[in-house]
Every structure is written in C-alpha cells, then in structure tokens.
C-alpha cells in the first residue's frame, strides 16, 4: 500500500534518467529512503527489490547493529536507491564512505515516528549533507505542524 505509493514513482523516475558517478567511480546514490527502524528499512528495501526486479536499478539497506565493513564495500559498487536508518547513515556520512550530493529523491518514511523517536538532531545533521535538487516525499500526510517542522529543517540546510 503506502510503500508502493512512493516506491513505484521513484523507480519510474530513476529508470528514466542516467546516473552520476560516485567518489569511487561507481554510480552515485540517487534516492534515499530514511526509515526510523531497522525492521521497516528491511521491509522497504525488500519492496524496492521486488517492484524493481526488471529494472536496471540497484538498492541497498544500511542499518545499525551489523558490521559496517560490508556496507562500505557495497557502497563502492552501484547503489541507486539507499534505504537507511538515521544513525547508521550518519556514521557513513561522517566517515566519508558515501556522498549524498547526487540525491534526486528523498523519502522520509514514517516521518512522524522519527520525530517521536527523537531523530530530529540526526535529521538536521543529515539534511546538511543532502543537497537534493529533487523531491522530498513523506510516507503519510503530516499534520500542519509536522509539515512546517520538516520544511524548516529541509529548507534551512539546502
């Protein structure tokens, strides 16, 4: 349902355009789906793989609680769509193992839950690194206050 609502348009948009190179000479990450939990990240990344199995796009999950080294290795190859939790994403950004400068689409899945879970500082740090020239999507309608809060964070860091 709601995952397909943002994954299908994302896959369509990405499949229509060429990718930029990342700092390792591979394809730069073009879409980022940020989720509040590892479990949700795994579900979303599985949906991305299922819906996009006939497309020439690759995806990766990036979560904490697992060894970071295989993630670093995987980032050196083609990753079009990254599904991540805030903490581990910031680990990678701070270690300079990835660049978010090619992000075309940013999805905040369960943005309300990320606010409730206290990820606001992580999101502020992350949004500093993400220079999205494209779109920001939420996985559900936000209240006026939530929308204003996220818009403030996003616009002040562009």
NORLINHU-V968041 format. One record per residue. N is the residue number from 1. RES is the residue in three letters. OMEGA is omega as a letter, one per 30 degrees, with the letter a starting at -180 (NA if undefined). Layout:
BEGIN
<<N | RES | OMEGA> <N | RES | OMEGA>>
END
This chain:
BEGIN
<<1 | UNK | a> <2 | UNK | l> <3 | UNK | l> <4 | UNK | a> <5 | UNK | l> <6 | UNK | a> <7 | UNK | a> <8 | UNK | l> <9 | UNK | l> <10 | UNK | l> <11 | UNK | l> <12 | UNK | a> <13 | UNK | a> <14 | UNK | a> <15 | UNK | a> <16 | UNK | a> <17 | UNK | l> <18 | UNK | a> <19 | UNK | l> <20 | UNK | l> <21 | UNK | l> <22 | UNK | a> <23 | UNK | l> <24 | UNK | a> <25 | UNK | l> <26 | UNK | l> <27 | UNK | a> <28 | UNK | l> <29 | UNK | a> <30 | UNK | l> <31 | UNK | l> <32 | UNK | l> <33 | UNK | a> <34 | UNK | a> <35 | UNK | a> <36 | UNK | a> <37 | UNK | l> <38 | UNK | a> <39 | UNK | l> <40 | UNK | l> <41 | UNK | l> <42 | UNK | l> <43 | UNK | a> <44 | UNK | a> <45 | UNK | l> <46 | UNK | l> <47 | UNK | l> <48 | UNK | l> <49 | UNK | a> <50 | UNK | a> <51 | UNK | a> <52 | UNK | a> <53 | UNK | l> <54 | UNK | l> <55 | UNK | l> <56 | UNK | l> <57 | UNK | l> <58 | UNK | a> <59 | UNK | a> <60 | UNK | l> <61 | UNK | l> <62 | UNK | a> <63 | UNK | l> <64 | UNK | l> <65 | UNK | l> <66 | UNK | l> <67 | UNK | a> <68 | UNK | a> <69 | UNK | l> <70 | UNK | l> <71 | UNK | l> <72 | UNK | l> <73 | UNK | a> <74 | UNK | a> <75 | UNK | l> <76 | UNK | l> <77 | UNK | a> <78 | UNK | l> <79 | UNK | l> <80 | UNK | a> <81 | UNK | l> <82 | UNK | l> <83 | UNK | a> <84 | UNK | l> <85 | UNK | a> <86 | UNK | a> <87 | UNK | a> <88 | UNK | l> <89 | UNK | l> <90 | UNK | l> <91 | UNK | a> <92 | UNK | a> <93 | UNK | a> <94 | UNK | l> <95 | UNK | l> <96 | UNK | l> <97 | UNK | l> <98 | UNK | l> <99 | UNK | l> <100 | UNK | a> <101 | UNK | a> <102 | UNK | a> <103 | UNK | l> <104 | UNK | a> <105 | UNK | l> <106 | UNK | l> <107 | UNK | l> <108 | UNK | a> <109 | UNK | a> <110 | UNK | a> <111 | UNK | l> <112 | UNK | l> <113 | UNK | l> <114 | UNK | l> <115 | UNK | a> <116 | UNK | a> <117 | UNK | l> <118 | UNK | a> <119 | UNK | a> <120 | UNK | l> <121 | UNK | l> <122 | UNK | a> <123 | UNK | l> <124 | UNK | l> <125 | UNK | a> <126 | UNK | a> <127 | UNK | l> <128 | UNK | a> <129 | UNK | a> <130 | UNK | l> <131 | UNK | a> <132 | UNK | l> <133 | UNK | a> <134 | UNK | a> <135 | UNK | l> <136 | UNK | a> <137 | UNK | l> <138 | UNK | a> <139 | UNK | l> <140 | UNK | l> <141 | UNK | l> <142 | UNK | l> <143 | UNK | a> <144 | UNK | a> <145 | UNK | l> <146 | UNK | a> <147 | UNK | l> <148 | UNK | a> <149 | UNK | a> <150 | UNK | a> <151 | UNK | l> <152 | UNK | l> <153 | UNK | a> <154 | UNK | a> <155 | UNK | a> <156 | UNK | a> <157 | UNK | l> <158 | UNK | NA>>
END
